[in-house]
């Protein structure tokens, strides 16, 4: 039996703390619409026929349901109460329940917008814990009782909900949504390539179409709603079944309940990693990774195989690889043009433009077209890949001692050197999440290794590759931020930034709000390059070292040694360039490895 719940969830606690600025940066320029064929593709399996006061709904399977048709369409002011009353009835064939969140979700400058989120959840009851309620949301809606709300801000509120759903359901394929402003509505679908919408229609003028849409959502199959069936559940927990391409021993793997790593962002790779074990084992010996890679990127399995063939020291073993789905296939049947993006206007002008929107809204039914402009970018297909590797390590921030931390960095640099020399592969994304600690006691094996060749490239391909900024923002080298061709030295510079991050955050994920390291993530590429150049100056660098955790003070000289090795003085200024001569390459690797070796001895290790 369906139900509706009126809620007042505080907007702050959530599965993710991503703000509007980050969401805008993630989705802007990745929007399409209105899409021809949208209604037919997503609602074509349902036939709706009005019979006097009843609406007959016939699904593709031949199942017919009947629902009462209200005498009149609700006004915007009465919409939420009407919606609550209508969907709370026992409607034939419906699934789940609608939840209305009555918190103020509009921008601060709109004090009386009466915004609300409408969430369709399956199973019927949502968890009272805001952190976990997004696990069950299947359709999202954003409602404003007038059409004067800033279009961009309202759409960002809808995208915020989409972000929460994908963060809590990382293997989801796509997500349905709708955006209501007054009596105008757009239907939306979100996936890892972007978001796209239907034509705008009027809820009051096309009430039967609106009613049919809402009723169809509750009759969709899991596949129609965008759920994947990759991960299944039995009494042993969550598991995945691998096809015949997997080794016989890997037919079924159980997964830990929570991922060990998850990349935020609605649009993009959506990389999510779980530890996995065989059914007859209690040891988590494998890592299962889901990633929506860009179709033009080289598949990671090719580089992992190459690293293994070239006997790269510390290379992970590739145990399974499969391409599962693609956004091109999910969107098949729709015609595509260029992406759209919001017009770039001054911050103050953006708020002043709301009044202009209010004056023009009476003649506007264009929705996305009205408030965005075309770009030169076309749809980018993304492919969902499933990769299983071994061994399993622990995150960098879980180091148990200063000696272990030093050993992990020393060996990770050795792994990078082997990858560079033996396989001619450049990693290009040295970050705190891509260095893991191995638990093995074998002295011949590394204490720490590099993982994730998502961004890696063969040296022979560098000259032909498009110049693109690659890496994880806080750890990017100065030259990379300046759009220089990525080099081995840039990766080694990133090791310094990761080391600083680790000894300052000290077993936590992020630095304090007052930390200078926070500024390594804020601003455009040029601003970050200038800021880091200043921070690597000797005096400013000492200010950064003041943030090192008290129990890790003895590691400050290591950071200073690394800075001097990476940024020698030339003509009185630090030099961040790359010398590609064989002698210079060896000297830089040797110098950095020796800096850690020396510190290990000082700490009493070997």
C-alpha positions, 0 to 999 in steps of 0.5 A, a space after each residue: 500500500 503506498 503512502 506519503 510522509 511529510 518530513 522536515 529533514 535538515 538540509 545539512 546532514 547528508 550522504 555528501 556535503 557537496 555544495 552548490 558550487 561544486 555541483 554546478 562545476 560538475 554538471 554545467 556544460 553537461 546538460 541536454 534538452 529538451 530531448 525529442 523522444 524523451 516521453 516515448 522512451 521512458 513512459 512508452 511502456 505505459 498506455 493511459 486511457 481516461 474513462 470518465 472519472 477513472 484513468 486506466 493504466 496498461 503496462 507493456 505486460 498487459 496489466 491494467 490498473 485504474 486510478 481516480 481522476 481528480 475533478 480539477 488540477 491543483 493550483 501551485 499553492 495547493 499542490 503539495 497538500 493535493 499531492 500528499 492526499 492523492 498519492 497516499 491513497 491505495 492505488 492499484 499496482 503502485 510501488 513504494 511511497 512518496 516523501 515530501 521534505 518541507 525544508 527550505 531548500 531554496 537559495 538564501 536570497 529567496 526567503 519565501 520560495 516554499 520549495 520542497 523535495 518529493 522523493 519516491 522511496 522503495 521500500 515504502 519506509 525511509 530510514 529516519 537516519 538522513 545519512 542512509 535514507 538516500 539508499 532507497 530513493 528511486 525518483 527525485 522531484 523539486 517543487 516551488 509553488 511559484 515560477 519566480 524562483 531562479 531557474 538555475 538555483 532550483 535545478 541545482 537543488 534537484 541535482 543536489 538530490 541526484 548527487 545524494 542518490 548516486 553517492 548512496 547507490 554507486 552502482 545505479 545506472 541512471 535516475 529519474 527526476 522532475 522539476 516543477 516551478 509553479 505549474 511548469 514541469 520538466 522531466 529529467 534523467 541523470 546518468 554518469 555522462 550528464 543530465 537531460 530533460 523533456 519539453 516543458 509542459 503545464 501541470 494544469 493544462 496537461 493534467 492527465 499527462 502529469 498524472 500519468 507521469 507520476 503514476 508511471 513512476 510507481 509502476 516502473 520496474 527496477 530496470 526502468 528506474 535505473 537500478 542495476 542488478 550487478 550486486 545481489 544479496 543472500 543470507 551471506 550478504 552482498 555478492 557479485 556473480 562473475 561470468 565465464 571469463 573469470 577464473 573458476 575460483 572467482 565465480 562468486 565473490 562476497 562484498 563488504 557492506 560499505 565501499 572502501 573508496 568512492 569518488 564523489 560527483 554526479 557526472 564522471 567516473 563514479 569510481 567505487 571500490 569494495 573489498 571482496 572475498 570468496 564464499 569459503 573464506 573470511 579473508 578479504 583478498 580482492 578489490 572490486 572496482 566499478 568505474 564509468 570510464 570515458 569511452 575514448 580512454 584506454 581501458 585500465 586492464 590493458 595497462 595493468 596487464 602490461 605492468 605485469 608483463 614487464 615485471 613492474 615491482 609492486 604491480 597489482 594483479 588483474 584478476 577480472 575485467 568486464 565492460 558492463 554497460 554504457 551511457 550510449 546504450 542507456 540513452 539509445 533511441 534519443 537524438 543528441 545535439 551539443 551540451 548546454 551550460 548556464 550563462 556566465 554572469 557576475 555573482 551580483 548580476 545573477 541575483 539581480 537577474 531573478 527579477 528579470 526572470 519574474 517579468 519574463 516568466 509569463 511568456 516562457 515555457 522553454 525551461 532549460 533552453 531559456 536559461 542556458 546556451 549551447 556549447 561546442 561539446 558533444 555527448 561523451 559516452 562512458 562505459 561501466 567497467 568491473 575490475 577485480 585486482 589483488 592484493 588488498 591493502 589499507 588506506 594510507 591514513 591508517 599507518 601505524 607508525 612513523 617508520 611504516 609511513 616512511 617505508 610506504 612512501 619510499 616503496 611507493 616511489 620505487 613502484 613508480 620508478 619501476 612502472 616508469 622504467 620497466 613498463 614505460 608507463 606514467 601514473 599521472 594521478 599520485 594522490 592519498 587515495 592511490 597509495 595503499 599499505 600492504 600487510 605482508 611480512 615478506 621483506 622482499 615485497 613493498 610496504 606500500 604500492 601504487 594503485 589505480 592506473 585510470 589516468 596512466 599513459 604509456 610514454 609513447 602516447 604522450 606526444 600524441 595525447 591531448 594536453 589535459 589537466 590530469 590528477 587529483 586537485 590538492 596534489 597536482 604539480 605546479 607544471 600540470 596546473 599550468 597545462 604543461 605536458 605531464 612528466 615523471 617529475 610532476 608525479 614526484 612533486 605530487 608525492 611531496 604534496 601527499 606526504 605533507 597532507 598525510 603528516 598534517 591530517 594525521 589519520 584523518 581524511 581532510 585538513 582543518 578548515 584553517 589549514 593552508 592545504 585547503 587552499 590547494 583545492 580552491 580556485 581555478 588552475 592558474 590560481 592554484 599554480 600561483 598559490 603552490 609556487 608561493 607555498 614552495 618558497 622556503 619561508 612560506 613552506 616553513 609556515 606549512 610545516 607548522 601545521 604538522 601533527 605534534 606526534 609527527 614533528 620528527 618527519 618535518 626534515 623529510 618534507 624540507 629535504 624533498 622540497 629542496 630536491 624538487 625545487 632547486 634554486 635557479 637565479 634566486 628563485 625555485 625551479 619547477 621545471 623538468 630535466 629529462 636527461 637520464 642522469 637527471 631522472 636517476 638523480 631525482 628518483 635516487 634523491 627522493 628515495 634516499 631522503 626516506 631511507 635516511 629518515 627510516 634509519 633516524 627513526 630506528 628502522 631498517 
